[in-house]
């Protein structure tokens, strides 16, 4: 009889890159006191453009995390923008985050999606 359970390694791959990093010290705070910054999942196979959080305030973001919760205020983000057909580049953003807001990283690409010309942070919701 075959088991319908995923092997542990498969489950870890499915979960890889979809967790949120607690990017501040101290006890966990309520969401309305934090700013949430969302990048792409690390295991997004076949995506034409991929935006990965590499560092937040100089701290390396482990591959398990696709998002980070931060205290409001000024932060420095290092983002890798990868384009499947052309490679990619690294971008630094200095951002001023507001508590209770959700942000998403977006890319601007050149003609034919051959280069990542810019990376911006947009408000995705309250």
C-alpha positions in Angstrom: 0.0 0.0 0.0 1.4 3.4 -1.0 1.6 6.3 1.5 -0.1 9.5 0.4 2.2 11.5 2.7 4.8 13.7 1.1 8.4 12.8 2.0 9.9 15.1 4.6 12.3 16.6 2.1 9.5 17.4 -0.3 7.6 19.1 2.5 10.6 21.2 3.4 11.0 22.2 -0.2 7.3 23.3 -0.4 7.7 25.3 2.8 11.1 26.8 1.8 11.1 30.5 1.3 7.5 31.1 2.4 8.1 32.2 6.0 8.2 35.7 7.5 11.3 36.8 9.4 10.9 38.7 12.7 13.2 41.6 11.8 13.4 43.3 15.2 14.5 42.4 18.7 12.2 41.8 21.7 8.9 40.1 22.1 6.6 39.5 19.1 4.4 42.5 18.5 0.9 42.8 17.1 0.7 43.2 13.3 -0.7 46.7 13.5 2.5 47.9 15.2 4.7 46.4 12.4 5.4 47.0 8.7 5.3 43.8 6.6 7.6 43.7 3.5 6.9 40.8 1.0 9.4 39.6 -1.6 9.0 36.5 -3.8 9.1 32.9 -2.6 12.6 31.5 -3.1 11.3 28.4 -4.9 9.2 30.1 -7.6 10.2 27.9 -10.5 9.5 29.2 -14.0 8.8 32.8 -12.9 10.0 35.4 -15.5 11.0 37.8 -12.8 12.0 37.0 -9.2 12.6 39.5 -6.4 14.4 38.1 -3.4 15.1 39.8 -0.1 18.9 39.3 0.6 19.5 41.7 3.5 17.5 43.9 5.8 19.5 46.6 7.6 22.7 44.7 6.8 21.4 41.4 8.2 21.4 38.5 5.7 17.9 37.0 5.1 18.0 33.2 5.2 16.5 31.4 2.2 13.6 30.2 4.4 12.2 33.7 4.4 10.3 35.6 1.7 9.0 38.4 3.9 10.1 40.4 6.9 8.1 42.1 9.7 9.9 45.3 10.8 9.4 48.2 13.2 8.2 51.4 11.5 10.9 53.8 10.4 13.9 53.9 8.2 15.3 50.6 6.8 17.8 49.5 4.2 16.8 46.6 1.9 19.1 44.6 -0.5 17.1 42.9 -3.2 18.1 40.5 -5.9 16.1 40.9 -9.1 16.5 37.9 -11.3 15.1 37.6 -14.8 14.9 34.0 -16.1 16.0 34.8 -19.7 18.7 37.4 -18.8 20.2 37.1 -15.4 19.7 39.8 -12.9 21.1 42.4 -10.6 21.2 43.7 -7.0 19.4 46.7 -5.8 19.5 48.7 -2.6 16.4 50.6 -1.3 16.3 53.0 1.6 12.7 52.9 2.8 10.5 54.6 5.4 8.0 52.1 6.7 4.7 52.8 8.4 3.2 50.6 11.2 0.2 48.5 10.1 1.1 48.6 6.4 1.9 45.8 4.0 4.5 46.4 1.3 5.4 44.4 -1.8 8.6 44.6 -3.8 8.1 45.2 -7.5 10.4 45.3 -10.5 10.6 47.5 -13.5 12.1 45.7 -16.5 13.6 46.9 -19.7 12.2 46.1 -23.2 11.4 42.4 -23.6 12.1 41.7 -19.9 15.8 41.5 -20.7 16.9 43.5 -17.7 15.7 44.6 -14.3 16.0 48.4 -14.5 14.7 49.3 -11.1 13.1 47.9 -7.9 10.5 49.7 -5.9 8.5 49.1 -2.7 4.7 49.6 -3.0 2.0 49.7 -0.4 0.0 46.6 -0.8 -2.6 47.3 1.8 -3.3 48.6 5.3 
